[in-house]
Amino acid sequence: MRFEGTKGYVATDDLKVAVNAAINLERPLLVKGEPGTGKTVLALEIAKALSAPMIEWHVKSTTKAMQGLYEYDAVSRLRDSQLGDERVKDIRNYIKRGKLWDAFVSDERPVLLIDEIDKADIEFPNDLLLELDRMEFYVYETGETVKAQRRPIVIITSNNEKELPDAFLRRCFFHYIRFPDADTMNAIVEVHFPGIKKRLVAEALNLFYEIRDVPGLKKKPSTSELLDWLKLLMVEEIGPETLRERDPKKLIPPLHGALLKNEQDVHLFERLAFMTRRER
């Protein structure tokens, strides 16, 4: 199994190396990077490229590691016993498989995505150490051990909201997705909008990177937000000439709501426009 990218995903050479290294080492690939740089999509594209089943586990702040293994519904079993339901005789009827269980018993070697692991409690990664290392876990209610038939390709994403434990990091192959440079971004845009006018893209990218470089910006616009903005520019038929304008009264780019996502950043651009007008 080798990942060489797909038509729908522009993978840099160092990212391909990282993915294939993780596959060969049979270690989870921990992917970090700014939000919107394609971390989650990477797992989907790996599954597509390798024709592998895709299993997604999207982590929330309330997610517990045990939910990835299984959950035992004791409440439902108690209720059914009170109603005289025959199902209570088999405890397996009340055990719900988690995403790791699904991955372990898959007929084909799957791609397992553990998305945004840093959203959960700090103990969450530690609670998965043994299971991800040995690729097995014990079900106490039934006394059985669930062991992976073949090690899944595990992709773990993090937005760096909190530090992950060293013991967990030791078990992963790490890759940081750097923000795309202009050439890579051009290729990404071409994938999503084949045949888009090059002058429009050139002016949009110049303005996009200028916005990202503004000091004091609370949230820099991401790749996905650039793609949304370009789509709106085409729908509204806004040409490159409009983007090229440097009128101080129009310092905020057209349709800026696709790029600037909080009032602080909008106010920052308004103040910059005011200061520019005063200087003139």
Buried (B, 14 or more C-beta within 10 A) or exposed (E): EEBEBBEEBBBBEEBBEBBBEBBEEEBBBBBBBBBBBBBBBBBBBBBBBBEBBBBBBEBEEEBBBEBBBBBBEEEBBEEBEEEEEEBBEEBEBBBEBBBBBBBBEBEEBBBBBBBBBBBBBEEBBBBBBEBBBEBEBEBEEBEEEBEBEBBBBBBBBBBEEEEBEEEBEEBBBBBBBEBBEEEBBBEBBBBBBEEBBEEBBBBBBBBBBEBBEEEEBEBBBBBBBBBBBBBBBEEEEBEBEBBEEEEBEEBBBBBBEBBBBEEEBBEBBEEBBEEBEEEE
